[in-house]
Amino acid sequence: MQASLTPLSVLTEGDPHKKAAAARAFRQSILKSNLGGASTDGPQPPDYPSRPDRPELVPAKQLARRRLGSVEGRAALLHAIAHIELNAIDLAADMIARFADAADVSDRRDDFIVDWSSVCDDEARHFVMVCDRLNELGFAYGDFPAHGGLWDAAMNTRSDIAARLAIAPLVLEARGLDVTPGMIEKLIQAGDQKSAAVLQIIYEEEIGHVAIGMRWLRHVAEKRDLEPNSLFKRMVQEFFGNHLRRPFNVDAREKAGFPLSYYKDLSG
């Protein structure tokens, strides 16, 4: 399965379940110390990863809000999460393909690949878990429209590893830490313990992903002789373009090593 042992093959696989399998196979190759398979020599990663024909991608404002009291409403929530996890697989693969040989991390290239391949593997496992639960409810990935702008963060930050680290794990994934506990509570109130349990696993593991993002942002800041707090703020202001949304899950962010001082002044 050599074709599945590089981050580029994850990005260019259009079938979502094959993409998840490729991500997991890539991680296994890393655990066997096949770090050369992650080389960024050769073709550059595509600006847009391959995607299936479904779901239909639409602007966020066109997505209907559904109540979790119905099976269809809970399925729509899980579908949205599955779509986020699919994008997260590609974000982690792109992190390696685009930045593993960047000057800011080249001194610790192998550690960088090990960390982000673990994230890629987790996101693939999360995607499969959510899809399995979606199937149990009688639906499948592709049955609902999805937000079409989730890859914008990758496009906007593809030229600077500091920007990518600030926006992908430390804004977008950290936002997941803020909102997921509320989703879990609402699913429990709706009597859907199984879906709540899936989200609980994702929530706990995303704390580790934010921690990895913080670790590498600090490393990049050190290489550039900059203060990491200031670097984060500057990257958010330059590449995100909006105030960070409250409320913040300060406890979960602290567990990830992400202090309140980094983001409290950025909130609207």
C-alpha positions as CSV (number, residue, x, y, z in Angstrom):
1,M,0.0,0.0,0.0
2,Q,2.9,2.3,-0.8
3,A,0.6,4.9,-2.3
4,S,-1.0,5.5,1.1
5,L,2.3,6.2,2.9
6,T,2.7,9.9,2.1
7,P,0.7,13.0,3.2
8,L,0.3,13.9,-0.5
9,S,-1.7,10.7,-1.2
10,V,-4.0,11.6,1.7
11,L,-4.7,15.0,0.1
12,T,-5.2,13.6,-3.4
13,E,-7.6,10.8,-2.4
14,G,-11.2,11.9,-3.2
15,D,-13.2,9.1,-1.5
16,P,-13.6,10.2,2.1
17,H,-13.4,6.7,3.6
18,K,-10.3,5.9,1.5
19,K,-8.8,9.2,2.6
20,A,-9.3,8.2,6.2
21,A,-7.7,4.8,5.5
22,A,-4.8,6.5,3.8
23,A,-4.3,8.8,6.8
24,R,-4.2,5.9,9.1
25,A,-1.8,3.9,6.9
26,F,0.5,6.9,6.7
27,R,0.6,7.1,10.5
28,Q,1.5,3.4,10.7
29,S,4.4,4.0,8.3
30,I,5.6,6.8,10.6
31,L,5.4,4.5,13.7
32,K,7.6,2.1,11.8
33,S,10.1,5.0,11.4
34,N,9.5,5.5,7.6
35,L,9.9,9.2,8.0
36,G,11.4,9.6,4.5
37,G,7.9,8.8,3.2
38,A,6.8,12.2,4.4
39,S,9.3,14.1,2.3
40,T,8.1,17.2,0.6
41,D,10.4,16.7,-2.3
42,G,8.6,16.5,-5.6
43,P,5.1,17.8,-6.3
44,Q,3.8,20.6,-4.0
45,P,0.6,19.8,-2.1
46,P,-2.5,20.9,-4.0
47,D,-4.3,24.2,-3.0
48,Y,-7.5,22.2,-2.6
49,P,-7.6,18.5,-1.5
50,S,-9.6,16.0,-3.5
51,R,-13.3,15.8,-2.4
52,P,-16.2,13.6,-3.3
53,D,-19.1,14.8,-5.4
54,R,-21.3,14.9,-2.2
55,P,-22.0,16.7,0.1
56,E,-23.1,19.8,-1.8
57,L,-20.9,22.7,-0.5
58,V,-22.8,25.9,0.3
59,P,-22.1,29.1,2.2
60,A,-22.6,28.7,5.9
61,K,-25.7,31.0,6.0
62,Q,-27.5,28.6,3.7
63,L,-27.3,25.7,6.2
64,A,-30.5,25.1,8.0
65,R,-30.5,24.9,11.8
66,R,-32.1,21.7,13.1
67,R,-33.3,20.9,16.5
68,L,-31.6,18.0,18.2
69,G,-35.0,16.6,19.4
70,S,-35.4,14.8,16.1
71,V,-33.3,12.0,14.6
72,E,-32.8,14.1,11.5
73,G,-31.6,17.0,13.6
74,R,-29.0,14.9,15.4
75,A,-27.9,13.4,12.1
76,A,-27.4,16.9,10.6
77,L,-25.2,17.8,13.6
78,L,-23.1,14.6,13.2
79,H,-22.9,15.3,9.5
80,A,-21.5,18.7,10.1
81,I,-18.9,17.3,12.6
82,A,-18.0,14.6,10.1
83,H,-17.3,17.3,7.5
84,I,-15.1,19.2,9.9
85,E,-13.2,16.0,10.7
86,L,-12.6,15.3,7.0
87,N,-11.2,18.8,6.5
88,A,-9.1,18.2,9.6
89,I,-7.5,15.1,8.1
90,D,-6.4,17.2,5.1
91,L,-5.2,20.1,7.3
92,A,-2.9,17.7,9.2
93,A,-1.7,16.1,6.0
94,D,-1.1,19.5,4.5
95,M,0.8,20.6,7.6
96,I,3.4,17.9,6.9
97,A,3.4,18.1,3.1
98,R,3.8,21.9,3.1
99,F,5.9,22.6,6.2
100,A,7.9,19.6,7.3
101,D,11.0,21.0,5.6
102,A,10.4,24.6,6.5
103,A,13.4,26.4,8.0
104,D,11.6,27.0,11.3
105,V,11.1,23.3,12.0
106,S,13.8,21.6,9.9
107,D,16.0,21.1,13.1
108,R,13.2,18.9,14.5
109,R,11.7,17.6,11.3
110,D,11.1,14.0,12.5
111,D,9.3,15.3,15.7
112,F,7.2,17.5,13.6
113,I,6.1,14.7,11.3
114,V,5.4,12.3,14.3
115,D,3.2,14.9,15.9
116,W,1.1,15.9,12.9
117,S,0.8,12.3,11.6
118,S,-0.7,11.5,15.0
119,V,-3.2,14.3,14.5
120,C,-4.0,13.1,11.0
121,D,-4.6,9.6,12.4
122,D,-6.9,10.9,15.2
123,E,-8.9,13.0,12.7
124,A,-9.3,10.0,10.4
125,R,-10.5,7.9,13.4
126,H,-12.9,10.6,14.4
127,F,-14.3,10.8,10.9
128,V,-15.0,7.1,10.9
129,M,-16.5,7.1,14.4
130,V,-18.9,9.9,13.4
131,C,-19.8,8.3,10.1
132,D,-20.5,5.0,11.9
133,R,-22.9,6.7,14.3
134,L,-24.5,8.6,11.4
135,N,-25.1,5.2,9.7
136,E,-26.7,3.9,12.8
137,L,-29.2,6.8,12.6
138,G,-30.0,5.9,9.0
139,F,-27.9,8.5,7.3
140,A,-24.5,8.7,5.5
141,Y,-21.9,11.4,4.9
142,G,-23.1,13.4,1.9
143,D,-26.8,13.3,2.8
144,F,-26.8,16.9,4.0
145,P,-25.2,20.1,2.5
146,A,-22.0,21.3,4.2
147,H,-20.2,24.5,4.8
148,G,-18.1,25.3,1.7
149,G,-15.5,27.6,3.3
150,L,-13.8,25.3,5.8
151,W,-10.6,25.1,3.6
152,D,-10.3,28.9,3.5
153,A,-8.0,28.9,6.5
154,A,-5.6,26.6,4.8
155,M,-5.5,28.7,1.6
156,N,-5.0,31.9,3.6
157,T,-2.1,30.5,5.6
158,R,-0.3,28.3,3.1
159,S,2.7,30.6,2.8
160,D,3.6,30.9,6.6
161,I,3.9,28.1,9.1
162,A,3.3,30.5,12.0
163,A,0.1,31.6,10.5
164,R,-1.1,28.0,9.9
165,L,-0.2,27.0,13.5
166,A,-2.0,30.0,14.9
167,I,-5.2,29.7,12.8
168,A,-5.7,25.9,12.3
169,P,-5.1,24.4,15.8
170,L,-5.2,27.5,18.0
171,V,-8.2,29.3,16.6
172,L,-10.3,26.7,14.8
173,E,-9.6,23.6,16.8
174,A,-9.6,25.6,20.0
175,R,-13.1,26.8,19.1
176,G,-14.2,23.2,19.1
177,L,-13.1,22.9,22.7
178,D,-15.4,25.9,23.4
179,V,-18.6,24.6,21.8
180,T,-18.4,20.8,22.0
181,P,-19.3,20.5,25.7
182,G,-22.6,22.3,25.0
183,M,-23.3,19.9,22.1
184,I,-22.6,16.9,24.3
185,E,-25.0,18.2,27.0
186,K,-27.8,18.8,24.4
187,L,-27.4,15.3,23.0
188,I,-27.7,13.8,26.4
189,Q,-30.8,15.9,27.1
190,A,-32.2,14.5,23.8
191,G,-31.5,11.0,25.0
192,D,-28.8,10.3,22.5
193,Q,-26.1,8.9,24.7
194,K,-24.3,7.2,21.9
195,S,-23.7,10.3,19.9
196,A,-22.7,12.2,23.0
197,A,-20.1,9.5,23.8
198,V,-18.6,9.9,20.3
199,L,-18.3,13.7,20.8
200,Q,-16.8,13.2,24.2
201,I,-13.9,11.1,22.8
202,I,-13.3,13.8,20.1
203,Y,-13.4,16.6,22.6
204,E,-10.8,15.0,24.9
205,E,-8.4,14.2,22.0
206,E,-8.7,17.6,20.5
207,I,-7.2,19.1,23.7
208,G,-4.0,17.2,22.6
209,H,-4.2,18.7,19.1
210,V,-4.3,22.2,20.5
211,A,-1.4,21.3,22.7
212,I,0.6,20.2,19.7
213,G,-0.2,23.4,17.9
214,M,1.0,25.4,20.9
215,R,4.2,23.5,21.2
216,W,5.1,24.1,17.5
217,L,4.0,27.8,17.6
218,R,6.4,28.3,20.5
219,H,9.2,26.5,18.6
220,V,8.7,28.7,15.5
221,A,8.6,31.8,17.7
222,E,11.9,30.7,19.3
223,K,13.5,30.1,15.9
224,R,12.4,33.6,14.8
225,D,13.6,35.2,18.1
226,L,10.0,36.3,18.8
227,E,7.7,36.2,21.9
228,P,5.1,33.5,21.1
229,N,2.2,35.4,22.7
230,S,2.9,38.4,20.4
231,L,3.4,36.2,17.4
232,F,0.1,34.5,17.9
233,K,-1.8,37.7,18.3
234,R,-0.2,39.2,15.1
235,M,-1.0,36.1,13.1
236,V,-4.6,36.1,14.2
237,Q,-5.0,39.8,13.4
238,E,-3.4,39.4,10.0
239,F,-4.8,36.1,8.8
240,F,-8.1,35.5,10.6
241,G,-9.5,39.0,10.3
242,N,-12.2,38.8,13.0
243,H,-12.3,38.9,16.7
244,L,-12.3,35.5,18.4
245,R,-15.8,34.5,19.6
246,R,-16.7,34.0,23.2
247,P,-17.3,32.1,25.4
248,F,-14.0,30.4,25.9
249,N,-13.5,27.0,27.5
250,V,-10.6,28.3,29.6
251,D,-10.1,25.1,31.5
252,A,-9.7,22.9,28.4
253,R,-7.5,25.5,26.8
254,E,-5.3,25.6,29.9
255,K,-5.0,21.8,29.8
256,A,-3.6,22.2,26.3
257,G,-1.1,24.7,27.5
258,F,-2.9,27.6,25.8
259,P,-3.0,30.5,28.4
260,L,-5.8,33.0,28.5
261,S,-3.3,35.8,28.0
262,Y,-2.9,34.7,24.4
263,Y,-6.5,35.3,23.3
264,K,-8.5,37.3,25.9
265,D,-7.6,40.6,24.2
266,L,-8.7,39.2,20.8
267,S,-12.3,38.5,21.8
268,G,-15.1,40.7,20.5
